[in-house]
Amino acid sequence: MVNSTDFYEQNAQSFFDSTVDVDMSELYDRFLPLVPDGGLILDAGCGSGRDSLTFQDRGYSVIAIDASESLCELASVLLGKSVDCMRFNEIKLQGVVDAVWACASLLHVPKNELSGSILALIRSLKPSGVMYCSFKLGDQERLVDGRFFSDMTDESFRALMRDVSPGVEVETWVTEDQRPDRNESWLNVLIKLDD
């Protein structure tokens, strides 16, 4: 099994440079109205720290984590605060965050491990919490340039959620990649817990 973290360790600066300025405002506009003012957001797989910085600048509290030590160091500098090096299955938070932001991060988890990772993130949420995650649109598992991807469709994600946490509200929509050199579609997901 290819460990995608190795890719990010070897390419941390170039990945940081290519993602830190990408405009994600369309996604923020769908996600942030669901988070209480000043709420606590877990940025799970924060990469460059771009999204955490936006959340901080808008008055939210942020816990940022990533599996790549090198990206954690770069994001820590950007954010002016420590970013913990941690995998999804190492998250021990229970019912303390208002929202989880897992933008283009869960997509590196093999499908047979995805349920456990999503469950760890859901468990970190308060009862009325919300979680955002995104995957490349498709139905395969694949290796691309040293990274592993689990692609998802609306149908495959909903089937997964029936096993993970039946009864939660799931909303999905498709967007196009915001980077100028990419021609890819993304499945965006909002998971809303009941009070």
N, C-alpha and C positions, 0 to 999 in steps of 0.2 A: 504494500500500500504506500503510495506517495504521500508524504507529509507536506502539505501545502505551506506549513510554517517555514520550512527550509527555503522555499522560494522567496518569502518575504524577508527572511534574514539576509539572503544574498542580494536582494534588490530593494532594500528598505528605502534608500534615498530616492531612487528613481520612481518607486511607487508613491512615496510621499509627494514628490514634485508633481506627478501627473494627476493626483487626486485632491490635493489640499485646496485647490481653488475651484473645483467643480460646483456649479450652481445647483443646489438641491432644494431650492425654495418651494418647488411644487410639492415635494414630499413633506417638507416641514409644515406647509399649509394644511395638509390632511391630518398630520399627526399631533402637532402642538395644541390645537384647540381641545383635544381630548385629555390634555395633561393639566392638572391644577396649576394656577399661577405659583411660581416659585417651587414647584414640585421636584421630586428627586427622580432623575432619569438614569438608568443603567445603560451606558453605551457599550454593548457587548460585541467586541471585535471592532474597536474604534479606528483601526488603521492609522491614518495621518492625524486623527484628532479633529478633523474639519467640523464634524457634526457636533461634537462635544463643545467646541469653541463657540459655535452658533448658539447652542443651548445656554451656555454660561452667559454669553453676551445678552441673551434675552431674559436673564434673571432666574433661570432654573439652576438647581443643584445637580451636579453630575458625578457619577462614578464611572470612570472609563477603564476598560480592560481590553487587552489584546493578547493573543498567543505568541506574538513575535516580540522578543526582547528588544530588538533594534527599533521596531515601530513604536514600542512603548517609550523608548528613550526620546525619539523624535516628537511624539505626541506630547510627552511631558514638558518639553521645551515650549511647544506651541501653546499649551494650556496654562503653563506656569504652575502646574501641580503634578503630583505623582500619578502615573498610570500603571496599574498592576498588571504584571504578566501572568495570565491565567487562561485556561481553556474552559469551555462551557461546562464540562462535567466537573470542574473544580469550584464552581460557584456555590457558595454555602448560604447566601442571603435567603431569608425566609419572610415573605410578606412585608417587606420594608420599602420597596420602591413604588413610585406612582406609575412609572412607565419603563418599558424596555425598548431600546432602539438597537436592532440587529441588522444594520444595512449591509448587504452583500458580504455577510460573514458566515451565517449558517450554511451557505451554499458549498462550503468546503468540507462539510461533515458527511460521511457516507450515509446513504439512506437507512441502513440497518442500525445506525447510531443516532439518527436525527430525533427520534422520539425522546430519548433520554436528554438530549441537549435542549430541546424545546421545553420539556417538562421542568428542567432546572431553571430556565428563564421564567417560566410561568410561576413557579413557586416563589420566586423573588418578589413577585408583584403583591401589592395590597389587594384586598378583595375586589375593589372597583377598578383595578389597573388595566392598562392597555399596552399592547406590544406590537411593534412594527418589525417586519422582516422582509427580505427580498431575495429572490432567486433568479437566475437566468431562466428564461421561458423555454421549456422543453420537457422531455420525459426520460432523459438518459443520465447515466453516471459516466463521466469521461475525464480523461487527462488531457490538459492543454498546457504546453510549455512549462511543465514542472508543477502544475497545480491541479488538484482534484476538484471536480465540480459535480454536485448533485443538482440537476435541473428539475424544475417543478412546473406543473400546470395547475390551474384552479382545481381540477378534479383530483389530481394526485395529492395536493396539499390538503384538501378537505378530507380525503380518505385517511391521510395520516393523522389529522386532528381528531377524527372520530375515535381513533385508538388512544391518542394522547390525553385528550381532555374533552370528552363528549359534552355537547350542550353549550360550549362557549360560542360567542358570536364571531364569525369570520367574514371579513370583507376583502375582496381581491380586486385588483385592476392592473392593467398592463401599461407600461410606459416604455419609451425608447431611451437608450443610453444617452446621457448628457455630454459625454466626452466627444469631441469633434472627430476623433479618429476611429470611433466605434460605430458599428451598425448592428446593435443587438437589442432584443426586447427583454424586458424584465417583468417578472410577476411580483407585484407588491401585495403585501398582506397586512391587514390590521386584525388583531385578536383582542376582543373586548371581554373582560371578565364581568360576571354579574356581581352586584353589591353583596 
